[in-house]
Amino acid sequence: MTYEIRPERSPDAAAIRELTDMAFRGTKHSSGTEGAIIDALRTAGALTLSLVATMDGEIVGHVAFSPVTFDGVDIGWLGLGPISVRPDLQGEGIGSALINEGTGHLRRLGVPGCVLLGDPNYYRRFGFESDPAIRYQGVPPEYFMRISLDGSQPAGDAAFHLAFSI
């Protein structure tokens, strides 16, 4: 399987929305608003990094990175998500490639770190880990994870961009 990972381009927005809605449809952990969240982040100018995976010109995967705060303060950290892969291609390594490319890109940009809300069994393989010093209200602490890209260790209550409250 051959795919290319590249930054989102403006004509990609509709395909990203369609892919995201399709990828999350019917999943037990979905709010059903993931596509709308990405659109709202884009509209707010808060989609810091948006990468797509393409096969034969078709978008088959997407990952978004946007600002997060700790105790209401922006310290330059980003949040990973939503991430989506076309359902018939899930498990083929596209999501892993998007995460690795995304975190590598963040390192090159000098971003100090990244947090996410997700399955610890999946995300640990990328270096994400739970940290009792950071909290995300309403979820078990082991599902809120971070990766420090510069050695910094944030503390406090984390909050994603307001677009996540859709």
C-alpha positions in Angstrom: 0.0 0.0 0.0 1.4 3.3 -1.1 0.2 6.6 0.4 1.6 10.1 0.7 1.4 12.4 3.8 1.2 16.1 3.2 -0.2 19.2 4.8 -3.9 20.0 4.2 -4.7 22.3 1.3 -7.7 24.6 1.2 -9.6 22.4 -1.3 -9.3 19.4 1.1 -11.7 20.7 3.7 -14.9 19.0 2.4 -13.1 15.6 1.9 -11.6 15.8 5.4 -15.1 16.5 6.8 -16.5 13.5 4.9 -13.7 11.2 5.9 -13.9 12.2 9.6 -17.6 11.7 9.7 -17.3 8.3 8.0 -14.4 7.2 10.3 -16.2 8.0 13.5 -19.8 7.0 12.5 -21.0 4.4 14.9 -17.9 4.2 17.1 -18.7 4.0 20.9 -16.2 6.8 21.8 -17.5 9.3 19.3 -19.4 12.4 20.1 -20.5 12.6 16.5 -19.1 16.1 16.2 -15.5 15.3 15.2 -15.9 16.7 11.6 -17.6 19.8 12.9 -14.7 20.3 15.4 -12.1 20.3 12.6 -14.2 22.8 10.6 -14.5 25.0 13.7 -10.8 24.8 14.4 -10.1 25.8 10.8 -12.6 28.7 10.9 -11.1 29.9 14.2 -7.5 29.8 12.7 -6.7 27.2 15.4 -5.8 24.3 13.2 -2.1 24.6 13.9 -1.2 21.5 11.9 -3.4 19.5 9.7 -2.0 16.5 7.7 -3.7 14.2 5.3 -2.7 10.8 3.9 -3.6 10.3 0.2 -3.7 7.3 -2.0 -4.1 7.9 -5.7 -5.1 11.5 -5.0 -7.9 10.5 -2.5 -7.7 11.6 1.1 -7.8 8.4 3.2 -6.5 9.7 6.5 -6.3 13.0 8.5 -4.8 14.2 11.8 -5.4 17.6 13.4 -3.2 19.5 16.0 -4.6 22.5 17.8 -3.7 24.7 20.9 -4.3 23.5 24.5 -3.9 25.4 27.7 -2.9 24.4 31.2 -4.8 26.2 34.0 -5.9 28.7 31.3 -2.4 29.5 30.1 -1.1 28.8 26.6 2.4 27.4 27.0 2.7 26.4 23.4 1.6 22.8 23.8 -0.8 21.3 21.2 -3.5 18.7 21.3 -3.7 15.8 18.8 -7.1 15.0 17.4 -9.3 14.2 15.9 -7.5 11.6 13.8 -9.3 9.5 11.3 -8.6 6.9 8.7 -11.0 5.5 6.1 -12.8 2.5 7.7 -11.7 0.0 5.1 -8.0 1.0 5.6 -7.9 1.1 9.4 -5.2 -1.1 10.8 -3.0 -0.7 7.8 -0.5 1.8 9.5 -1.9 5.0 8.0 -2.9 6.4 11.4 0.5 5.5 12.9 2.2 7.2 10.0 0.1 10.4 10.5 0.9 10.5 14.2 4.6 9.9 13.6 4.8 12.5 10.8 2.8 15.0 12.9 4.9 14.7 16.1 8.0 14.9 14.0 6.7 18.0 12.3 5.9 19.5 15.8 9.5 18.8 16.9 10.9 20.6 13.8 8.6 23.6 14.6 9.9 23.7 18.2 6.5 22.8 19.8 7.3 21.8 23.4 4.7 18.9 23.6 1.4 17.4 22.8 -1.5 15.9 24.6 -4.4 13.7 23.6 -7.4 11.8 24.9 -7.3 8.2 23.7 -6.6 4.6 24.3 -3.4 4.2 26.3 -2.7 0.8 24.8 -2.5 2.4 21.3 -0.8 5.7 22.0 2.0 4.5 24.3 3.7 3.1 21.2 4.3 6.7 20.0 5.8 7.8 23.3 2.6 9.2 24.9 2.1 8.6 28.6 -0.2 9.4 31.4 1.0 12.1 33.8 -0.7 12.8 37.1 0.5 16.4 37.0 -1.9 17.1 34.1 -5.6 16.6 34.3 -8.5 16.6 31.9 -11.8 16.9 33.7 -14.3 14.1 33.3 -12.1 11.3 32.0 -10.1 8.6 33.7 -6.6 9.9 34.0 -4.9 7.0 32.1 -6.8 8.1 28.9 -5.4 11.7 29.0 -1.8 11.4 27.8 1.1 13.6 26.9 4.4 13.5 25.0 7.1 16.1 25.8 9.0 17.0 22.7 11.5 19.3 24.5 11.7 17.7 28.0 9.3 20.2 29.6 6.7 18.9 32.1 3.5 20.9 32.2 1.1 20.8 35.2 -2.5 21.7 35.8 -5.9 21.3 34.3 -5.7 21.0 30.5 -8.3 22.4 28.1 -8.7 22.0 24.4 -9.7 24.8 22.1 -13.3 26.0 22.4 -14.1 24.3 19.1 -14.1 21.0 21.0 -17.2 22.1 23.0 -19.4 21.9 19.8 
